[in-house]
Amino acid sequence: MTSAPSRPLPQHVHTFVVGAGFAGLALAIKLDEAGERNYLVAERGDDVGGTWRDNTYPGAACDVPSQLYSYSFALNPTWSRSFSPQAEIQVYIQRVARESGVLDRFRFGVEVEHAQWDEEARRWRIRTSRGSLTADVLVAATGALSEPRLPDIDGIDSFGGEVFHSAQWDHDADLTGKRVAVIGTGASAIQIVPEIAQTAAHLDVYQRTAPWVIPRHDRAYTALERFGFRHIPGLQRLYRTAIYWGRECYVPAFAFRPELALPARLLARANIARGIADPELRRRVTPSYAIGCKRILISNTYYPTLAQDHVDLVTDRIAKVTPSGIVTEDGTEREVDVLVVATGFNTTDMPIAHQVVGRRGTTLAQEWAEDGVAAYKGATVHGFPNLFFLIGPNTGLGHSSMVFMIESQVAYVIDALRTMREDDLVAVEPKRGEQEAWNADLQRRMRRTVWNTGGCSSWYLDDHGRNVTLWPRATFTFRRLTRAFDPGAYHLVPAHEPSPVPAELQELNA
Ligand code: N01
């Protein structure tokens, strides 16, 4: 699948893309289509796919229907089910990569270590695990869910059995007949728990906060549907459109009228009642915050699994991990052979932000630590010329397909590159005022959302309680706002201009 990892990097490339997941691949394909063939995609893993390559845990599947969770320019008539399992999504991404003919521009096993903007040369100086190069434009397509977050639990390093994160599943570990513990009850855990309960002798599920879980309307497509997807023009687009608008109906409930989520809340409560008979266990799995505040999860099997005799839901806080088990704050020690850590990802502290150094000589992480995570249109950042994000700050979704957001951002980047080429610009950088206005508007809208008012803490919020991950409006609004690059919001530096630094920037540099 991969290109030869030993192929040397060029000394210079126009556009350097970091990450070969859904986003990096989409950009590569659209760069090719736009005739911008001087680019390179660096991927630290050994294949395309990003999170879908990495998350191979038992039960891994998408909770957005596949018809929508796929590229608009590469529909897949062979989806076997309405919600595809991970392996099928990964095969889809690999196939699109292969058939689009872009893989010769991908370098696998290349990890970006450092990228510094050179204001004089007006280009990025990039150091990777396989050598250095320069680039006119740097695109971070590293995703929000790529760095597993390990819990800071006393003694976890001393655990004597097997221990692994959900995103780094150890397929050599045989759970058959073992005592297994899963820490976490998020989207990953509720897919894992029903699967491993089938083979484990005993399973402890450590819940810190109960999730809201609604039924999963998953089914295999019929032969007739699959025939139709292949042969009836427009049928797949019709499915896709129906799913898109169905999902968009959630937006008002998330964005400004949480009470509209009552039907989802009733569905979730019915899901509990259907899956669990014991009133005490029902009580312990019922969340105390507004539905939607954390990601709404979907499963038909999670609650029935918790109700099984060999499965225990542990809601006492974990005090420490010992070499042979887990001790909760009430003093109980539960013996464990295998510990599965399903505690999520570093989302608000993007690792790439620590590696990128902008015009002022500081890393993005340092600037964000001071001013808070912020970008202009989720794509560009003041102080960091010619740096673009795909899935940047405030572009995540709680209700629909990230692929839709990725395609919106890709269109924005492609149009920015076209503008730079046609107008002979060597650097573009969002004006501070534009970025501040964009984020002030976002945060004003956030005040009414269920994520901020719903009474929960979640990975959507940073340490200061600011929601820097989600998009608080309709996805079609985001698409409209990112349809075309907006040069008026940017400092534009023409080629061959002796003093490229605008007055405002000179002041900042002083
Ligand atoms: O991670 P999470 P995830 N002690 O952060 C708990 C996407 N995704 O990997 O809620 C004990 O949601 C934590 O508890 P609390 C999707 O966007 C998509 O499951 O913080 N527990 C929580 O229960 C999702 O949102 C699919 O109190 C600790 C859990 O660990 C995102 O990935 C499938 C703890 C973490 O849940 C992340 O999901 C899977 C501690 N010290 C994932 N620290 C699709 O289907 C954390 N927890 C597309």
Residues whose N, C-alpha, C, O or C-beta is under 5 A from the ligand:
A	BS01	N01	A61 C62 D63 L145 P151 D152 I183 G184 T185 G186 A187 S188 A189 Y206 R208 T209 R295 A342 T343 G344 F345 W459
